[in-house]
């Protein structure tokens, strides 16, 4: 009976040891998986951040160019406005600085 008890205790201790080892392996696997999963999520987040930054910078530059060209006045329109204003006021000095001959509509 003592031999069987010793064998039973040995089997139980081996079983416990195997169970503990399996549990430790599971814990290590979960820890490594969590670590690599966190690293993967961080890499995806960083990649998404770079993509968002690129897209926003391209859109911002496009908006800046559109605004610049939209807000600039046409030089011909300003020149014509000054010319007709000087012509209606009969301002010879302004007309001479524009190097244009005053037009006489009379």
C-alpha positions in Angstrom: 0.0 0.0 0.0 2.8 2.4 0.7 4.3 1.8 -2.7 0.9 2.6 -4.4 0.5 5.7 -2.2 3.9 6.9 -3.2 3.2 6.2 -6.8 -0.2 8.0 -6.5 1.5 11.0 -4.8 4.2 11.0 -7.5 1.5 10.9 -10.2 -0.4 13.7 -8.5 2.7 15.8 -8.1 3.6 15.3 -11.8 0.0 16.2 -12.7 0.2 19.3 -10.5 3.6 20.2 -12.0 2.2 19.7 -15.5 -0.9 21.7 -14.7 1.2 24.5 -13.2 3.5 24.5 -16.2 0.6 24.6 -18.5 -0.9 27.5 -16.6 2.4 29.3 -16.6 2.7 28.7 -20.4 -0.9 30.1 -20.8 0.0 33.1 -18.7 3.2 33.7 -20.7 1.3 33.3 -24.0 -1.4 35.7 -22.9 1.2 38.2 -21.7 3.1 38.0 -25.0 -0.1 38.1 -27.0 -1.2 41.2 -25.1 2.2 42.8 -25.6 2.3 42.1 -29.3 -1.4 43.1 -29.7 -0.7 46.4 -27.9 2.3 47.0 -30.2 0.2 46.1 -33.2 -2.6 48.5 -32.1 0.0 51.2 -31.5 1.6 50.7 -34.9 -1.8 50.9 -36.6 -2.7 54.0 -34.6 0.6 55.6 -35.5 0.1 54.7 -39.2 -3.4 56.1 -39.1 -2.1 59.3 -37.5 0.5 59.7 -40.2 -2.1 59.2 -42.9 -4.5 61.7 -41.3 -1.7 64.2 -41.0 -0.8 63.8 -44.7 -4.3 64.1 -45.9 -5.0 67.1 -43.7 -1.8 68.8 -44.9 -2.7 68.2 -48.5 -6.2 69.5 -48.0 -4.9 72.5 -46.1 -2.4 73.4 -48.9 -5.2 73.1 -51.5 -7.5 75.3 -49.4 -4.7 77.8 -49.0 -4.0 78.0 -52.8 -7.7 78.2 -53.5 -8.1 81.0 -51.0 -5.1 82.9 -52.3 -6.3 82.8 -55.9 -9.9 83.5 -54.9 -9.1 86.6 -52.9 -6.6 88.2 -55.3 -8.2 90.9 -57.4 -7.9 91.1 -61.1 -5.4 93.8 -62.0 -7.3 94.7 -65.2 -10.4 95.4 -63.2 -8.6 97.7 -60.8 -6.9 99.5 -63.7 -10.2 100.0 -65.6 -11.9 101.3 -62.4 -9.2 103.8 -61.9 -9.2 104.9 -65.5 -13.0 105.4 -65.7 -13.0 107.2 -62.3 -10.2 109.5 -63.5 -12.0 110.0 -66.8 -15.3 110.9 -65.1 -13.5 113.4 -62.9 -11.4 114.7 -65.8 -8.2 114.0 -63.9 -5.4 114.5 -66.4 -2.6 113.7 -63.9 -4.0 110.2 -63.1 -4.6 109.5 -66.8 -1.1 110.6 -67.7 0.5 108.3 -65.0 -1.4 105.4 -66.6 0.2 106.4 -70.0 -3.2 106.6 -71.6 -4.7 109.3 -73.8 -7.8 110.8 -72.3 -10.8 110.0 -74.4 -13.1 112.8 -75.4 -16.7 111.6 -75.8 -18.0 115.0 -76.8 
